[in-house]
Amino acid sequence: MTTSLVSSASAGPAVMIRGQLWYAVPYVGYVTNVVNGANRDWIIPVLTVALFGYAGFIAARGALDP
């Protein structure tokens, strides 16, 4: 990585570049490879219905608990 300090022609020192990992989602690349093109047309609606169904089930079960 090349940086410059205050519009000068010299590159900034690498010590001034610092980053921090906030979160990581392992294996998400595999999911995006599967959910592509023609598969996306049916996978997204199925997952949406499944998640809303699960949320409804959890809400109904919570309402029935004393």
C-alpha positions in Angstrom: 0.0 0.0 0.0 1.3 3.4 -0.9 0.2 6.5 0.9 1.2 10.1 0.8 1.4 12.6 3.6 -0.4 15.9 3.1 -0.1 16.0 -0.7 3.6 15.5 -0.7 5.3 13.2 -3.2 6.8 10.9 -0.6 5.1 7.8 0.5 3.8 7.6 4.0 5.4 5.1 6.4 3.7 1.7 6.7 3.6 2.1 10.5 0.8 4.7 10.1 -1.6 2.2 8.5 -3.5 0.3 11.1 -6.6 -1.8 10.7 -8.8 -3.9 13.0 -11.0 -6.9 12.2 -14.5 -6.2 13.5 -16.2 -9.5 12.6 -15.8 -12.5 10.3 -18.3 -14.7 8.7 -16.6 -18.0 7.9 -17.7 -20.0 4.9 -20.0 -17.3 3.5 -18.2 -17.6 0.2 -19.5 -21.1 -0.2 -23.0 -19.9 0.3 -22.7 -17.2 -2.3 -21.3 -19.7 -4.8 -24.4 -21.9 -4.3 -26.9 -19.1 -4.2 -26.3 -17.6 -7.7 -28.1 -17.1 -11.0 -30.9 -19.6 -11.5 -30.7 -20.9 -7.9 -31.3 -17.5 -6.5 -34.8 -17.4 -8.1 -36.1 -20.1 -5.8 -33.7 -20.2 -2.8 -34.4 -16.6 -1.6 -38.2 -17.0 -1.5 -37.9 -20.4 0.2 -35.6 -19.0 2.9 -37.8 -16.0 3.4 -40.9 -18.1 4.0 -39.0 -20.5 6.2 -37.6 -17.6 8.4 -41.0 -15.9 8.7 -42.6 -19.3 9.5 -40.0 -19.9 12.2 -40.5 -16.4 13.6 -44.3 -17.0 13.7 -43.8 -20.4 15.4 -41.5 -18.8 18.1 -44.0 -15.9 18.6 -46.9 -18.3 18.9 -45.1 -20.6 21.3 -44.1 -17.7 23.4 -47.7 -16.5 23.6 -48.8 -19.9 24.8 -46.2 -20.1 27.6 -47.6 -19.1 31.0 
